[in-house]
């Protein structure tokens, strides 16, 4: 799981399924979501997850209509296919990701 910025975002989500975690460092639920993502990635190392800090990249947040955080955007081949606002738990997160495969 790596943090991306506006410059490298398009390249990172260009192919395959990518889960984008829109977050902020000051956001408590975002920190909780990060823990869940780390746990899920330990069990599912094939998942592709990137993080976008909405404070550092507000243009990306605007582009995807991010109004609340954490927000998870599921991308497939560079296009958004689904969005979830709020904290998502382990099993729900895996199902969400797999829905785009």
N, C-alpha and C positions, 0 to 999 in steps of 0.2 A: 504494500500500500504506500503510494507516494503522493506527496502534495504537488499539484501542478498549478501553473499560472496561465494567464490568458495567452501567452506566447506559445506554450507547448500543448495547450488543451486539445486542439483539433487533431494533432498527431497522436495523442494518447488514446483518443476515443474513436479513431478512424476505422478500425476493423474489429470485428467480434463484439462480444458482450462486455460492457464496462459499467460498473456501478460507480456513480459519482456522488461523493458525500460532500454536500455544501454545509460548512460549519463556521464557527468562530471560536477563538481560543477562550473567550470569556463566558461562553455558553455552557452551563452545567449539563443539560441533556446531550449536548454535542460531545462532551467528554465521556459521558456514559455510552453514547453510540460508538465512540472510538474503541472502547473496551470490547463491546459486542463484536465489532468488525474484526478486531484482532483475534478474538476467540474463533470466529467463523473461518477466518483465513487460515488458522492453524489446522483446522479440520478439513478445509477445502482450499488447498494451495493453488488450485487451478483457477480460482476466481480472480478476476481482474478488477481491482478497486483503486480509484484515485480520489484525492481530497482536494477541495477548493475552499480556501479561506475567503469568506464573503467580504471581510474587511480589507483584505489585500487585493481582491479582484472583484470589485463591485460591478464592473461591466458584465462579467460572466454571470453573476447572480441576477442582474437585470435581464439579461438575454434569456435566461431560463425561468423567469418569473418567480424567483425565490423571494417569498414574503416572510417566511418563518424558518427557523432552523432548529434542529437539523432537518434537512430535506435530502432525500436520496433520489437521484434521477438515474433511471436505467437507460443506458444507451445501447443501440445495436447498429454496428457499421456506421457510426458517426451521427446517428439520428436518435433523438429521445423517443422512447416508446412508453415509458410509464414514470410516474412521480409519486413519492410517498413523503408526506410531511409528518414529522414527529419521530420519536424513538421507536425503533423496530428491534424485536428480540431475535435470538439466534435462528430458530426454525423458520420463523416468518421471513427473515432476511434471505435465507437460502432459497425458499420457495419463490420469493420475489425475483431473485437473480435468475433462477432456473426458468422462470416464465418467459424469458426472452430468448432462450436457446432454441 
